[in-house]
Every structure is written in C-alpha cells, then in structure tokens.
Amino acid sequence: MPSTPRNRLGDLERVVMEELWTTADAHPEGRTVREVHDAIGVERGLAYTTLMTVLDRMAKKDLVHRERDGRAWRYTAASTRAELTSESLHHTLGELAGDKRRTALLHFLDESTPEEIDELKAALAELEARRPDAAKR
C-alpha cells in the first residue's frame, strides 16, 4: 500500500483531530478555526493563522470536511478515530512482507496485557461470526 499523506498525522494534526472527535457530539455542525483555536491554540501559544493553515491542509488531505458558514469554514472529522487508526495500521502492516508482518504482529501481541489479548480474541471471534463463509466451516 503506498504511503499517503492521510495516514500520517503530524503532532498538531493529531491534536486537532482529537478536538474534532471529542466535540463531535456536542457540535455536529463542526468547529470553526476560531473555536479550535480557543480550545487548543491559546494554551499552546499557537497563532490563529497556524491553525487555519493546518485545517486547510487537513481538508486537502481529506482528513476533515469543511463547509462554509458565512465568512468562516466549519470543520468536521472525515472519519472516526477507529477508522483512521485502522487505516494507519493497515498501511504500516501493508509495508511489511510475509514473515516480517507476522513477526511485527507477534512482537506487538507479546507486549500486550492478558486483557488486551482477551479483547483481541473476542474481536476475532466476532469477525469470524460475521463472515459469510463462516457457516461453511
């Protein structure tokens, strides 16, 4: 899978996405640059124009959707946290071939807690049950 700008978030992009995700229920119409700046930019000492540029670039990467609201733009996350995380994991694992992918997965699992392993087993069982060919097995 080729590297795409979408699945590589910078530190500030990650903070902006976190703000959009955590406020999505309270603000389904999205957030303006001013609102994002007030929420995260002021305490970080960021200029309003910095966040305006970051949000514009994120829109061009399809990380966020934007819609005109008078003279301002309203921004919403283009995908959920889980969807973007999944895309990133698929991309990272897709860069590894055969045994290297398996080794990376085993290393990851070896560092997981028993609870995380149980969650993974439950997720795999759920996935297997949803597959159309599961009944044939």
Disulfide bonds with the S-S distance in Angstrom:
none
